Every structure is written in C-alpha cells, then in structure tokens.
C-alpha cells in the first residue's frame, strides 16, 4: 500500500471517529469519492490500525442505520414546504 494512501486512510478514520460524520461529509472534506472513503475505512484502515478501524466502522454503521430516518425527515420537510407554497398561492 502506498504510504500516502495509508496516511489518508488513518486521517479519514480519525476524522470520522472524532466528528461522527457521514461518508458523504468525509468525502467532501477530503475531496475524494464516497467509494474511496469506504475502501479506505473497510480495507486499508483495518490493516493499519485495528482500534481506529473499529471506532470509524461503528460510526459508519450507526449512520447507515439512521439514514432512512434522515431521508424520511428530508422528504417530510420538502412536502411541508410544497404545501405551504400551494396554500400561500391559493390565498392570493
């Protein structure tokens, strides 16, 4: 494994463990794809630092379990805004 890639994997792992961020947020922060974040955590980090891997993987699993809730809330908010716009338009 390239030393630069290994350092990036550790840095991403620390960032995820400390901030509890999502894969998308980490990808944006480091300017890489979501796929690269997953590969860095699930394959590369596990070889480099097992404890950090466990911490980061725990955050990713939590976020994965919660994403349907976040998606549902976003959809609810969207349609509440649509209803408000229709209501405001109907009044005028």
FIVOPA-834303 format. One record per residue: x, y, z of N, C-alpha, C, O in turn; residue number from 1. Coordinates in steps of 0.1 Angstrom, whole numbers. Example, Ala and Ser with C-alpha at 12.3 -4.5 7.8 and 13.67 -1.06 7.14 Angstrom:
<pts>
+-------+-------+-------+-------+-------+-------+-------+-------+-------+-------+-------+-------+------+
!   nxx !   nyy !   nzz !  caxx !  cayy !  cazz !   cxx !   cyy !   czz !   oxx !   oyy !   ozz ! kegu !
+-------+-------+-------+-------+-------+-------+-------+-------+-------+-------+-------+-------+------+
!   132 !   -57 !    78 !   123 !   -45 !    78 !   132 !   -33 !    78 !   142 !   -33 !    85 !    1 !
!   128 !   -22 !    71 !   137 !   -11 !    71 !   129 !     0 !    79 !   134 !    11 !    80 !    2 !
+-------+-------+-------+-------+-------+-------+-------+-------+-------+-------+-------+-------+------+
</pts>
This chain:
<pts>
+-------+-------+-------+-------+-------+-------+-------+-------+-------+-------+-------+-------+------+
!   nxx !   nyy !   nzz !  caxx !  cayy !  cazz !   cxx !   cyy !   czz !   oxx !   oyy !   ozz ! kegu !
+-------+-------+-------+-------+-------+-------+-------+-------+-------+-------+-------+-------+------+
!     8 !   -12 !     0 !     0 !     0 !     0 !     9 !    12 !     0 !    19 !    13 !     7 !    1 !
!     5 !    22 !    -8 !    12 !    35 !    -9 !    12 !    42 !     5 !     1 !    42 !    11 !    2 !
!    23 !    47 !     9 !    24 !    54 !    22 !    14 !    66 !    22 !     8 !    68 !    33 !    3 !
!    12 !    73 !    11 !     3 !    84 !    11 !   -12 !    79 !    13 !   -20 !    86 !    20 !    4 !
!   -15 !    68 !     7 !   -29 !    63 !     8 !   -31 !    58 !    22 !   -42 !    60 !    28 !    5 !
!   -21 !    52 !    28 !   -22 !    47 !    42 !   -24 !    59 !    52 !   -32 !    58 !    61 !    6 !
!   -17 !    69 !    50 !   -18 !    81 !    58 !   -32 !    87 !    57 !   -38 !    91 !    66 !    7 !
!   -37 !    87 !    44 !   -50 !    93 !    42 !   -61 !    84 !    49 !   -70 !    90 !    55 !    8 !
!   -59 !    71 !    48 !   -69 !    62 !    54 !   -69 !    65 !    70 !   -80 !    65 !    75 !    9 !
!   -58 !    66 !    76 !   -58 !    69 !    90 !   -64 !    83 !    93 !   -71 !    84 !   103 !   10 !
!   -61 !    93 !    85 !   -66 !   106 !    87 !   -81 !   106 !    86 !   -88 !   112 !    94 !   11 !
!   -86 !    99 !    76 !  -101 !    98 !    74 !  -107 !    91 !    86 !  -118 !    95 !    91 !   12 !
!  -101 !    80 !    90 !  -106 !    72 !   102 !  -107 !    81 !   114 !  -117 !    81 !   121 !   13 !
!   -96 !    89 !   117 !   -97 !    98 !   128 !  -108 !   108 !   127 !  -115 !   111 !   137 !   14 !
!  -109 !   114 !   115 !  -119 !   124 !   113 !  -133 !   118 !   115 !  -141 !   125 !   122 !   15 !
!  -136 !   107 !   110 !  -149 !   101 !   112 !  -151 !    97 !   126 !  -162 !   100 !   132 !   16 !
!  -141 !    92 !   133 !  -143 !    88 !   147 !  -145 !   100 !   156 !  -153 !   100 !   165 !   17 !
!  -138 !   111 !   153 !  -139 !   123 !   161 !  -152 !   131 !   159 !  -158 !   136 !   168 !   18 !
!  -156 !   132 !   146 !  -167 !   141 !   143 !  -180 !   134 !   141 !  -191 !   140 !   141 !   19 !
!  -180 !   121 !   140 !  -192 !   112 !   138 !  -199 !   116 !   125 !  -211 !   115 !   124 !   20 !
!  -191 !   120 !   115 !  -196 !   125 !   102 !  -201 !   113 !    94 !  -197 !   101 !    96 !   21 !
!  -208 !   116 !    83 !  -213 !   106 !    74 !  -202 !   104 !    63 !  -192 !   112 !    62 !   22 !
!  -203 !    94 !    55 !  -194 !    91 !    44 !  -194 !   103 !    34 !  -183 !   107 !    30 !   23 !
!  -205 !   108 !    31 !  -206 !   119 !    22 !  -198 !   131 !    28 !  -191 !   138 !    20 !   24 !
!  -200 !   134 !    40 !  -193 !   145 !    46 !  -178 !   143 !    46 !  -170 !   153 !    43 !   25 !
!  -174 !   131 !    49 !  -159 !   128 !    49 !  -154 !   129 !    35 !  -143 !   135 !    33 !   26 !
!  -161 !   124 !    25 !  -157 !   125 !    11 !  -155 !   140 !     7 !  -146 !   143 !     0 !   27 !
!  -165 !   148 !    10 !  -164 !   162 !     7 !  -152 !   169 !    14 !  -145 !   177 !     7 !   28 !
!  -150 !   166 !    26 !  -139 !   172 !    34 !  -126 !   169 !    28 !  -117 !   177 !    27 !   29 !
!  -124 !   156 !    23 !  -111 !   152 !    18 !  -110 !   153 !     3 !  -100 !   150 !    -3 !   30 !
!  -121 !   157 !    -4 !  -121 !   158 !   -18 !  -119 !   145 !   -26 !  -112 !   145 !   -36 !   31 !
!  -126 !   135 !   -20 !  -125 !   122 !   -27 !  -139 !   116 !   -28 !  -149 !   122 !   -23 !   32 !
!  -141 !   105 !   -35 !  -154 !    99 !   -36 !  -158 !    91 !   -24 !  -150 !    87 !   -16 !   33 !
!  -171 !    88 !   -23 !  -176 !    80 !   -12 !  -170 !    66 !   -13 !  -168 !    60 !    -3 !   34 !
!  -169 !    61 !   -25 !  -163 !    48 !   -27 !  -149 !    47 !   -21 !  -145 !    37 !   -14 !   35 !
!  -141 !    58 !   -23 !  -127 !    58 !   -17 !  -128 !    58 !    -2 !  -120 !    52 !     4 !   36 !
!  -137 !    66 !     4 !  -138 !    66 !    18 !  -141 !    52 !    23 !  -135 !    47 !    33 !   37 !
!  -151 !    45 !    17 !  -154 !    32 !    21 !  -142 !    22 !    20 !  -140 !    15 !    30 !   38 !
!  -135 !    23 !     9 !  -124 !    14 !     7 !  -113 !    17 !    18 !  -107 !     8 !    23 !   39 !
!  -110 !    30 !    20 !  -100 !    34 !    30 !  -104 !    29 !    44 !   -95 !    24 !    51 !   40 !
!  -116 !    30 !    47 !  -120 !    25 !    61 !  -121 !    10 !    61 !  -115 !     4 !    70 !   41 !
!  -128 !     4 !    52 !  -131 !   -10 !    54 !  -120 !   -19 !    50 !  -119 !   -30 !    56 !   42 !
!  -111 !   -15 !    42 !   -99 !   -24 !    38 !   -86 !   -19 !    43 !   -79 !   -26 !    50 !   43 !
!   -83 !    -6 !    40 !   -69 !    -1 !    43 !   -67 !     1 !    58 !   -57 !    -2 !    63 !   44 !
!   -77 !     8 !    64 !   -75 !    12 !    78 !   -75 !    -1 !    87 !   -68 !    -1 !    97 !   45 !
!   -83 !   -11 !    83 !   -83 !   -23 !    91 !   -69 !   -29 !    92 !   -65 !   -34 !   103 !   46 !
!   -61 !   -28 !    81 !   -48 !   -34 !    81 !   -38 !   -25 !    90 !   -29 !   -30 !    96 !   47 !
!   -41 !   -12 !    90 !   -31 !    -2 !    95 !   -33 !     0 !   110 !   -24 !     1 !   118 !   48 !
!   -46 !     1 !   115 !   -49 !     5 !   129 !   -63 !    -2 !   132 !   -73 !     4 !   130 !   49 !
!   -62 !   -13 !   138 !   -74 !   -21 !   141 !   -84 !   -13 !   151 !   -96 !   -14 !   149 !   50 !
!   -78 !    -7 !   161 !   -87 !     1 !   170 !   -94 !    12 !   164 !  -106 !    14 !   166 !   51 !
!   -86 !    20 !   156 !   -92 !    31 !   149 !  -103 !    26 !   139 !  -113 !    33 !   137 !   52 !
!  -100 !    15 !   132 !  -109 !     9 !   123 !  -122 !     6 !   130 !  -133 !     9 !   125 !   53 !
!  -122 !     0 !   142 !  -134 !    -3 !   149 !  -142 !     9 !   153 !  -154 !     9 !   152 !   54 !
!  -135 !    20 !   157 !  -142 !    32 !   160 !  -149 !    38 !   148 !  -161 !    42 !   149 !   55 !
!  -142 !    39 !   137 !  -147 !    45 !   125 !  -159 !    37 !   119 !  -169 !    42 !   115 !   56 !
!  -157 !    24 !   119 !  -167 !    15 !   114 !  -180 !    15 !   123 !  -191 !    14 !   117 !   57 !
!  -178 !    17 !   135 !  -190 !    18 !   144 !  -198 !    31 !   140 !  -210 !    30 !   140 !   58 !
!  -191 !    42 !   138 !  -198 !    54 !   134 !  -205 !    52 !   120 !  -217 !    56 !   119 !   59 !
!  -198 !    46 !   111 !  -204 !    43 !    98 !  -216 !    34 !    99 !  -226 !    36 !    92 !   60 !
!  -216 !    24 !   107 !  -227 !    15 !   109 !  -239 !    23 !   115 !  -251 !    21 !   111 !   61 !
!  -236 !    31 !   125 !  -247 !    39 !   131 !  -253 !    48 !   120 !  -266 !    49 !   119 !   62 !
!  -245 !    55 !   113 !  -250 !    64 !   102 !  -258 !    56 !    92 !  -269 !    61 !    87 !   63 !
!  -254 !    45 !    88 !  -261 !    36 !    79 !  -275 !    33 !    84 !  -285 !    32 !    77 !   64 !
!  -275 !    29 !    97 !  -288 !    26 !   103 !  -298 !    37 !   104 !  -310 !    36 !   104 !   65 !
!  -292 !    49 !   105 !  -300 !    61 !   107 !  -304 !    68 !    94 !  -313 !    77 !    94 !   66 !
!  -298 !    64 !    82 !  -301 !    72 !    70 !  -315 !    72 !    65 !  -319 !    81 !    59 !   67 !
!  -322 !    61 !    68 !  -336 !    61 !    63 !  -345 !    71 !    71 !  -354 !    76 !    66 !   68 !
!  -341 !    73 !    83 !  -348 !    83 !    92 !  -345 !    97 !    86 !  -354 !   105 !    85 !   69 !
!  -332 !   100 !    84 !  -328 !   113 !    78 !  -335 !   115 !    65 !  -340 !   126 !    62 !   70 !
!  -336 !   105 !    56 !  -342 !   106 !    43 !  -357 !   109 !    45 !  -363 !   117 !    38 !   71 !
!  -363 !   102 !    54 !  -378 !   104 !    57 !  -381 !   118 !    62 !  -390 !   124 !    58 !   72 !
!  -372 !   123 !    70 !  -374 !   137 !    76 !  -372 !   147 !    65 !  -379 !   157 !    64 !   73 !
!  -362 !   145 !    56 !  -360 !   154 !    45 !  -372 !   154 !    35 !  -376 !   165 !    31 !   74 !
!  -378 !   143 !    33 !  -389 !   142 !    24 !  -401 !   149 !    30 !  -409 !   156 !    24 !   75 !
!  -403 !   147 !    43 !  -414 !   153 !    51 !  -413 !   169 !    50 !  -422 !   176 !    47 !   76 !
!  -400 !   173 !    52 !  -398 !   188 !    52 !  -401 !   193 !    38 !  -406 !   204 !    36 !   77 !
!  -397 !   186 !    28 !  -399 !   191 !    14 !  -414 !   192 !    11 !  -418 !   203 !     6 !   78 !
!  -422 !   182 !    15 !  -436 !   183 !    11 !  -443 !   193 !    20 !  -454 !   198 !    16 !   79 !
!  -438 !   196 !    32 !  -444 !   206 !    41 !  -442 !   220 !    34 !  -451 !   228 !    34 !   80 !
!  -430 !   222 !    28 !  -428 !   234 !    20 !  -436 !   235 !     8 !  -442 !   246 !     5 !   81 !
!  -438 !   224 !     1 !  -447 !   224 !   -11 !  -461 !   228 !    -7 !  -468 !   236 !   -14 !   82 !
!  -466 !   222 !     4 !  -480 !   225 !     9 !  -481 !   240 !    12 !  -491 !   246 !    10 !   83 !
!  -471 !   245 !    19 !  -471 !   259 !    23 !  -472 !   268 !    11 !  -479 !   278 !    10 !   84 !
!  -464 !   265 !     1 !  -464 !   273 !   -12 !  -477 !   273 !   -18 !  -482 !   283 !   -23 !   85 !
!  -483 !   261 !   -19 !  -496 !   259 !   -25 !  -507 !   267 !   -17 !  -516 !   273 !   -23 !   86 !
!  -506 !   266 !    -4 !  -515 !   274 !     4 !  -514 !   289 !     2 !  -524 !   296 !     1 !   87 !
!  -502 !   293 !     2 !  -499 !   308 !     0 !  -504 !   312 !   -14 !  -510 !   323 !   -15 !   88 !
!  -502 !   304 !   -24 !  -507 !   307 !   -37 !  -522 !   308 !   -38 !  -527 !   316 !   -45 !   89 !
!  -528 !   298 !   -32 !  -543 !   297 !   -32 !  -549 !   309 !   -25 !  -560 !   314 !   -29 !   90 !
!  -543 !   315 !   -15 !  -548 !   326 !    -8 !  -548 !   339 !   -16 !  -556 !   348 !   -14 !   91 !
!  -538 !   340 !   -25 !  -537 !   352 !   -34 !  -545 !   351 !   -46 !  -545 !   360 !   -54 !   92 !
+-------+-------+-------+-------+-------+-------+-------+-------+-------+-------+-------+-------+------+
</pts>
